[in-house]
Amino acid sequence: MTQPEIFFDARFIRVGQHDGISRFSVGLFEGLVGRAKLTAIICDLRQLEKLPAETDFLLVNQPTSIRELWLARKLNRAGAKVVFSAMQTMGSFGRHFKLVLTLHDLIYYRHPAPPPSFSAPIRALWRLFHLTYWPERFLLNRADAVAAVSHTTKRLMLEHRLTRRPIRVVYNAAGSTKLANSEARVRPAGLSKLVYMGSFMAYKNVETLILGMQFLPDHELHLLSKIEAKRQAELEAIVPLGAKVVFHNGVDDVEYLSLLCESVALVSASLDEGFGIPLIEAMSIGTPVVVSDLEIFREIGGDAAIYFEARGAQDFATSVSKLNSNPDWMKYSALSLTNAKRFSWYDSANELLQLIENLSS
């Protein structure tokens, strides 16, 4: 069978530390290798460092550049027949190719504050964009089909009538964790570490995790992601007396994996989430997860996760305590390993390939 030729929009791969969309881009691209003829659309040559060696590429503008308006013409000249983007904002004016766009979540309609790293003009546009659903409908209906990263997102898309195009779920999967265990480990000895991987935006509700540590004197909370000095000072100010909280301000993939293996649980008190790749990364190596009771976390964690009320610091601590004994910890470790097998980049690539094949039929 002839392999499909796919121009893959890899411009959302971060040069430094991955975020969720960056991990999604790299993982899905790797899942397609050997099954499609791939051309990576990049805007920085350093993005190639996170893709397989000798990847074919097309160097174009940044996604936020005014030149995005004419990107489709450049792709036409390059001979693109099918283009996939890990976002929904790719320029498409004048395109002569099939286009598949991705919607990760609808979080920012409920929590409209933009990421603080964005420039002032982009933050202003961000807020305007999320005031109503019609700009999203306009973007998605330009495509021939849309990928959603979860059934939760697909349900919300249908509920808000965001597109007339076919929607297919293309799951996220584990990112940087290359280790795979075939059986549950024993509970890590010594001081019980808890790890959090994610941003420190308000809806992530890290405050509940920190406040809950006053009820967990034998545990230590490790906050792994990069954090601005002002935000760190705000969180340090609420650390309960005697509670153990460590700010790492960023870790590389090796450190991340090491901390996951040393920890009794990965934790999150998020009030809203698009997916939750760290949950799968933890479960894929047998580290249990203790997370807020969200629809998307239920979809991902199933019976393997332990859930708590998002704003309940005491409930969080009680849930963590369910992992105190080695037999209980090993039970959830085994459940986690089994559950994580539902998510793989190979299977996600299958879904995308099927979606593209349907467009051609």
N, C-alpha and C positions, 0 to 999 in steps of 0.2 A: 504494500500500500504506500502511495506517495505521501510523504510527510507534509503537513500543512506549513506554509510559510507565515510566520507571525512576527510583526514588528511589535516589540514589547517595550512599553513606556517605563523605563527604569530610572527616570529622573527623580523619583522620590526616595531613592536609596541615599541614606545619609552618609557623608564622608566620615564622620566621627562615629559616635555611638548610635546604634539603631534606635528608632522608635517603632511603633506598631506597623505603620505602613511600609517602612523600610524593611522590616523583617518579612512582611508579607510579600513584598516585591522579590527579595532575594530567594525566599523559600519556594515560591511558585515558579520562578525562573528555573531554579535547579530541578524542580519536578518535571519541567518540560524538556530538559536537555536530553537529546537522543530520541525524542519523540516528535519533534517539530524543528523546522529550520528557523532559528531564532536570530533576530537582529535587535540588539538592545538600543533603545533610544535614550541617550544620555545627555547631560548638560555639563558634566565635569568628568574629565578623564580618570579622576581618582575613583569614580564609582565602579570602574571596571575591576578594581582590586577586590571587590566583594562578589564578583561574578566569575564563572569558570574561565580558565585560561583560554586565550585565543577566541573569545566571544566576538562575533561580528557586531559592529556598532555603527550608529549614526549620531554624530555630535550636533546638537541643536541648541536652542535657547533655553533659558530657565523657564519653568512653568509659569512664573509670575511676570515674565517680560511682556511688553506690548507686542513683541514679535510672535507671541503665541497665536495671535489672530491669523497669522499666515502659515502656521506650522503645517496644516494639512496639505498645502501646495508643495512644501518641501518633501513631505512623505509621498505625495503623488509622483514627484520627479524621481524619488528613490525606488519606485516600483512597488510600493506597499499595496498588498491586496487585503490583508487583515491586520488590524491594529488593536492591541489590548492595552488599556491603561489601568493602573492600580488606583486611579482617582477618577472623578467625574468631570474634571475641569479642562481636559485637553481640548485645544483648539481644533475645530472640525470644519470651518468654513471652506467650501469648495472641494471637499474630500471626494475621492473616487474609490474609496476602499470601505470594507466592512469595519465597523467600529464597535468594540465592546468596552463599556465603562464600568467602574466599580463604585459602589456605595458601601462604606464601612459601617456607618451608624448615623443616628439622628440626635446624638447627644447635645450638640450645640444649639439645637432649637429649644432644649429645656435648660441648658446651661450656656448662655451665649457669650460668656467672657472668652476672648481669644487667647491663645497661648502668649505669654508675655514676651517671648523671644521675637515675635513678629514686629515689623516696623509699624510706625503710627498709621501710615496710609493703609497698609494691609489690615491692621486691626479695625480700622473704621469700616473698610469694605466688608470685613468678616461679620461685624455686627449688623450691617445693613442686609447682607445676604440672608442672615438667619432670622429676620423679622417676620418672614412669610415663606410659604412653601413654593410659590410660583417660580422663583429662580431655579430651585432644585428640579422642578418639573421640566423647565426649559432645557437645562443641561442634560438630564437623563434621556429625554425624548429625542435628542439629536443622535443617539446611538441606535444601533441595530438590535442590541441586547445589553442587559445589565447583569453584572455579577454582584451578589450580596454575600458578605462573609459569614452570615449566620441565618438560621430560620427566624430568629427574633427580628433581625433587620428586615428580612423579606416580609414578615408579617406587618411591620410598621410601614413599610413602603406601600403595601397594598391598602392598609388602613387609611393612609393619607393620600392615596391615589397619585403617587409620585411619578409613575411612568406607565405608558401604554405598551412598552416593549417587554418581551419575555424576560423573566428574572430566573436566574439559576444560582443556587447556593454553592459558593466556592470557599470552603472552610479555610481558616487559618490553621496552622499546625505549629509544632515545636520549632523554635528558631535556632538559637546558638548551641543547644545541648546536643552533642553528638553521642553522648553515652547512652546506652540502652541497657537496662537491667532485665533479666529474665525472671527474677524472683525478688520478693520483698526483702529489704535489708532489715537489720535490727535497728532499734531506736538509737540515734546518736547519743553518746554518753556525755557527761559533763554538763556545763551550763546550757540550758535549752535555748537555742537560737531560733528566732522567728525572722523571716526575711520579707521585705516589701520591695517590689520592683514596679515602678510606675511614676508618673509625674506627681507634682505637689499642687496641682490646680485644686480649687475649692471643692469641686464635685468628687474628687478622689477621697475626701473625708479622712485624711491621714490622722486628723486630730483624735478620732475615736480609738485608733490603734494605740496612740501615745497615751491617752488617758487610761486605757485598759491595762497598761503595764503596771499600774499601782496595785492591781489584784494578782499580778504574776511575778512575785519576787524572785522566783528561781528561773526566770526567762530574760532574754535580752533581745530587743527589737533592733534589727539592722535595716536601715533605710538606704537603699543602694543607689538610687538615681541621682543625677546631677541636680543641684538645687541652688537657687540664687541666695545670696547672703541675707537679704532682707527676709525672705520666706523662712530660711533656716532659723533666724533669730526669733521669728514669730512662733515657730513650733517648739524651739528650745524653751521658750518662756512658759509653756504649759506642761512641760515634763514633770510628772508628780515626784515629790521628794522620795528619793531612794529607788526610783524606777531606772532601768538600764536601757538607754536608747542611744544607738550609734548612727551617726550620719557619715556615709561613705563618700557622698558627692561624686558619684560615678564609679563604675567598675567595668573592667573589660570582660569579655566572654569567659576567659579562664577563671577569673575571680568569681564571676557570677555562678558558674557551674560548681566551683568549690564550695561556695557558701550554701548553695542549694543542697548539696550532699551532706553538709555539716548540720543542717537545720532540721528541726522537728516539724516545721510547717512553713509554707508560703502563705502570707496573709494579705487580705485586702478588705477595706471597709467602704469601698466605692459606693456612691449613691446612684451611679449610672455608668454604663460601660458599653463599648461597641463590641468587644469580644473578650479579651483577656488571655492573650498569648502566654503570659507568665504562668497561668494555671496549668496549661498543657506542658510547658517546659518543666515545671516541678513534677507533675504527675508522671511524665515520661521517664523519670529516673527514680520513681517510687517515693517522692517526698509528698506527704499529704498537703491538702490545701484547706484553709479555714477562711471563709469569705462571706461577705454580706449576701443576704437573700434576695438576689436579683433574678429576673427571668433569664437573662443571658448566661449568668453563672450556673443556673439550674440546667440550661441546655448543654453547657460545656462539662460541668462537673458531675452531673447525674447523681447517683448514689455514692460516688466516691468522695465527694466533698462534704465538709461540715459547714453548716450555714448559721449565721447569727443576724440579729436585727441591726441594721446598718448604723444606727446612732446609739446603740447600746454598748457602752464600754464594759459594763459588768457582763453582759451577754457574750461579748467577744471573749473575755477572759474565761468564762465558763466553757465556751466551745473549745478553746485551746486546751483546756484541762482534760478534755476527752481523750487527748493523746498522751496523757502522763504515763500510762503503763506500757510496757513493751508489747504485750499481746494486742492491746488496742491499737497502738501505733502500727504494728505490723499488719493488722487487719486493713487499716486504711491505706497503708503503703501498697498492699497487694491489689486492693480495689482501684487505686490510682493507676497502677501499671496497666491493668486491664482496660480501664476507661480511656487512657491515653492512646490506645491502639485505634480508636475511632477516628483519629486525626493524623493524616500524613500528607506531605506535599505531593506524593505520587498520586494519591486519590484525588486531591484537590485539582491537580493538573488534568486528571481524567475528566473531571466535571467541566473544566474550561475547554478542553478539546472537544467534548461532546457538544457544548454550546456552540463552538465555532463550526463544527460539522453540520449542525442543524441550520446554521445561517447559509451554508453553501448548498443545502439540499432543496 
